[in-house]
Amino acid sequence: MRLVSGVVLSLLTLLPTLAFAQRQLVWGETEIIGIKRLTREQVTSQLPIKPGEAVTQNEKEMLKWCEKLKKLPIAAVSCNGAMVGSRLHYVVEILEDASADPVLQPSTAPRAAARVPPEARQLIAQREYRVQEVLADGYMPGERITPSGIVVAEDPELRTFDAQLRDLANGQQDRMIAIALDARHPERKDAIAMLSWTGRPEASIAALHGRLLDPDNEVRNLTGRLVLTFIEWIKDPAVADALAGTLAQVLTLPSHTDRTKALAALGQLYALHPEIRGTLQRVAREPLTEIARTSVLPNVGGDARGLLTAIGD
């Protein structure tokens, strides 16, 4: 149930090669997540980063820095990067205690006998490849949501995939949810992706928001993407309140990706459902305060401070 195991080097996942090559970046402050016993200085002293200086190191060099952090008295560490404007922030995610139990929660749902259609799995993979091509060319896929709650992209090739996936997903929502909730099902990630084309997204989010705390990184990522894509479709106050409670727990994970998505989702959810204010005051104030105090990133610490101001005392 741990977020990180050993040393995970994933800087490349957050630094698009094209953007990195074309932009002159300078170092920003290092973002450090998950420390309680250690001080910030103990971590930054192991890194050859001077904020404000030009980034001259290549990605391979940066990845090696994470190895040095193994010398610290910690159980595990993961390193990646985040660009904010022209500043590159090195992000260090630390698990100090191997026996510590983050709030990750494996699904206990029953086994699902259903399967994701093989042709759908192939289409999902092809569509994702095309999305990456569009992004690499400097464009956005231009996704919108139809009145029936189905994703449709502006890119002609993606639109063709969307039409095929919509046909395959028709009437499959309950089966896809059951697969997604089966912790041992080999197709659960494809099942979560398929929910973008089944319609009735609020029902999918109501059933799956607990997977934002799944031990599987990719399951959490796909569930977060589903939530952010369809958050405006949440109309039921009970669903909004339950989702807010889960997102508040996600804020406590020592993971930059998870908590950034949770902050974005909470901000949008609160704007749509101000009635969740009491829930946020009760369960989100403490993690928001910690993030506001420790994060150096404007889209993380700044968003946390904004939410704290919004929900008030």
ZAMARGU-4260 file (C-alpha; in steps of 0.2 Angstrom, whole numbers, plus 5000, padded with zeros to 4 digits):
<rodrens>
0) 5000/5000/5000 | 5015/5011/4999 | 5016/5025/4986 | 5034/5023/4981 | 5045/5008/4983
5) 5064/5010/4982 | 5070/5024/4971 | 5058/5029/4957 | 5066/5041/4944 | 5052/5049/4933
10) 5058/5066/4928 | 5055/5062/4910 | 5036/5059/4913 | 5034/5077/4918 | 5046/5086/4906
15) 5040/5085/4888 | 5056/5083/4878 | 5051/5096/4865 | 5047/5109/4877 | 5063/5106/4887
20) 5074/5107/4871 | 5066/5123/4865 | 5065/5134/4881 | 5078/5142/4891 | 5074/5137/4909
25) 5080/5143/4926 | 5079/5133/4942 | 5065/5137/4954 | 5064/5131/4972 | 5064/5113/4975
30) 5047/5105/4979 | 5048/5093/4994 | 5034/5082/4999 | 5031/5070/5013 | 5045/5076/5026
35) 5041/5077/5044 | 5057/5072/5053 | 5068/5078/5040 | 5071/5097/5037 | 5070/5105/5020
40) 5088/5109/5021 | 5093/5091/5024 | 5086/5087/5007 | 5091/5102/4997 | 5109/5101/5003
45) 5110/5084/4993 | 5105/5093/4977 | 5116/5104/4966 | 5102/5116/4962 | 5103/5135/4964
50) 5087/5144/4961 | 5088/5157/4948 | 5102/5149/4939 | 5100/5143/4921 | 5096/5125/4919
55) 5112/5117/4910 | 5111/5099/4916 | 5103/5086/4905 | 5089/5075/4910 | 5100/5060/4913
60) 5111/5070/4926 | 5095/5076/4935 | 5089/5058/4937 | 5105/5053/4945 | 5102/5066/4959
65) 5088/5056/4966 | 5100/5042/4970 | 5110/5053/4982 | 5094/5056/4992 | 5095/5037/4997
70) 5108/5042/5009 | 5095/5051/5020 | 5086/5041/5033 | 5071/5037/5023 | 5061/5022/5017
75) 5059/5028/4999 | 5060/5042/4987 | 5054/5047/4970 | 5059/5062/4959 | 5051/5071/4945
80) 5050/5089/4938 | 5037/5103/4936 | 5038/5118/4924 | 5030/5134/4930 | 5033/5147/4916
85) 5051/5147/4913 | 5056/5139/4929 | 5060/5121/4932 | 5056/5114/4949 | 5064/5098/4955
90) 5050/5088/4964 | 5056/5076/4978 | 5043/5064/4985 | 5048/5056/5001 | 5042/5041/5012
95) 5051/5043/5028 | 5044/5027/5037 | 5042/5011/5028 | 5029/5006/5041 | 5019/5022/5038
100) 5002/5018/5031 | 4996/5032/5019 | 4977/5033/5016 | 4978/5021/5001 | 4964/5009/5001
105) 4963/4993/4990 | 4946/4990/4983 | 4936/4976/4991 | 4923/4974/4978 | 4919/4957/4972
110) 4927/4949/4957 | 4920/4954/4940 | 4917/4941/4926 | 4914/4954/4912 | 4928/4959/4900
115) 4932/4975/4891 | 4929/4972/4872 | 4946/4968/4864 | 4943/4980/4850 | 4940/4994/4863
120) 4956/4990/4872 | 4965/4992/4855 | 4956/5009/4851 | 4960/5016/4868 | 4979/5013/4866
125) 4978/5020/4848 | 4968/5035/4854 | 4981/5039/4868 | 4995/5038/4856 | 4986/5050/4845
130) 4984/5062/4859 | 5002/5062/4863 | 5006/5066/4845 | 4994/5081/4845 | 5002/5087/4861
135) 5020/5084/4854 | 5015/5095/4839 | 5010/5109/4852 | 4991/5108/4851 | 4977/5102/4862
140) 4965/5088/4858 | 4951/5100/4860 | 4940/5088/4870 | 4922/5093/4874 | 4907/5084/4882
145) 4891/5080/4873 | 4874/5083/4881 | 4874/5064/4885 | 4890/5065/4894 | 4902/5057/4881
150) 4920/5064/4876 | 4922/5070/4859 | 4938/5078/4852 | 4940/5091/4839 | 4955/5082/4831
155) 4947/5072/4816 | 4957/5056/4820 | 4953/5057/4838 | 4935/5060/4834 | 4934/5044/4824
160) 4941/5034/4838 | 4928/5043/4850 | 4914/5037/4838 | 4920/5019/4838 | 4922/5019/4857
165) 4905/5027/4860 | 4897/5013/4850 | 4907/4999/4860 | 4903/5007/4877 | 4885/5009/4874
170) 4875/5000/4888 | 4892/4994/4896 | 4893/5007/4910 | 4888/4994/4924 | 4900/4981/4918
175) 4915/4994/4916 | 4912/5000/4934 | 4912/4982/4940 | 4928/4979/4931 | 4936/4995/4937
180) 4932/4990/4955 | 4939/4973/4954 | 4957/4975/4961 | 4963/4959/4953 | 4955/4962/4936
185) 4968/4964/4922 | 4958/4976/4912 | 4952/4988/4926 | 4962/5002/4918 | 4954/5001/4901
190) 4937/4999/4910 | 4940/5016/4918 | 4945/5024/4902 | 4930/5017/4893 | 4919/5026/4906
195) 4922/5042/4896 | 4911/5035/4882 | 4897/5026/4892 | 4887/5042/4896 | 4880/5046/4913
200) 4897/5051/4920 | 4890/5057/4937 | 4886/5038/4941 | 4903/5033/4936 | 4911/5046/4948
205) 4899/5041/4962 | 4905/5023/4960 | 4923/5026/4957 | 4929/5041/4967 | 4936/5030/4980
210) 4949/5023/4967 | 4957/5040/4969 | 4965/5032/4984 | 4969/5015/4975 | 4987/5008/4978
215) 4989/5007/4959 | 4997/5023/4953 | 4989/5022/4935 | 4972/5018/4942 | 4973/5034/4953
220) 4978/5044/4938 | 4964/5037/4927 | 4951/5040/4940 | 4958/5058/4943 | 4957/5061/4924
225) 4939/5055/4924 | 4934/5066/4939 | 4942/5082/4931 | 4934/5078/4914 | 4917/5077/4920
230) 4917/5087/4936 | 4904/5099/4930 | 4892/5084/4927 | 4891/5082/4946 | 4873/5088/4951
235) 4869/5078/4966 | 4875/5086/4982 | 4878/5069/4990 | 4890/5064/4977 | 4899/5081/4978
240) 4900/5079/4997 | 4907/5061/4996 | 4919/5066/4982 | 4925/5081/4992 | 4929/5069/5007
245) 4939/5058/4996 | 4949/5072/4988 | 4953/5079/5005 | 4962/5062/5009 | 4971/5063/4992
250) 4979/5079/4998 | 4988/5069/5011 | 4997/5058/4999 | 5016/5061/4997 | 5013/5063/4978
255) 5014/5079/4968 | 5003/5072/4954 | 4989/5066/4965 | 4988/5081/4976 | 4989/5093/4961
260) 4974/5085/4953 | 4965/5084/4970 | 4968/5103/4972 | 4961/5107/4955 | 4946/5096/4957
265) 4942/5103/4974 | 4943/5121/4968 | 4931/5117/4954 | 4920/5106/4965 | 4918/5120/4978
270) 4914/5133/4964 | 4900/5122/4958 | 4894/5116/4975 | 4897/5129/4989 | 4887/5118/5000
275) 4902/5107/5003 | 4910/5121/5013 | 4907/5113/5030 | 4914/5096/5024 | 4930/5105/5017
280) 4932/5115/5034 | 4931/5098/5043 | 4942/5087/5033 | 4952/5097/5021 | 4958/5112/5031
285) 4973/5102/5039 | 4980/5095/5023 | 4977/5112/5014 | 4986/5121/5028 | 5001/5110/5027
290) 5002/5111/5008 | 5000/5130/5009 | 5014/5131/5022 | 5027/5119/5013 | 5024/5120/4994
295) 5034/5132/4984 | 5024/5130/4968 | 5011/5143/4964 | 4999/5131/4957 | 5000/5120/4972
300) 5004/5131/4988 | 4995/5146/4980 | 4979/5135/4976 | 4979/5128/4993 | 4980/5146/5001
305) 4966/5151/4989 | 4955/5137/4994 | 4958/5140/5013 | 4953/5158/5010 | 4937/5153/5001
310) 4931/5141/5014 | 4935/5153/5028 | 4934/5148/5047
</rodrens>
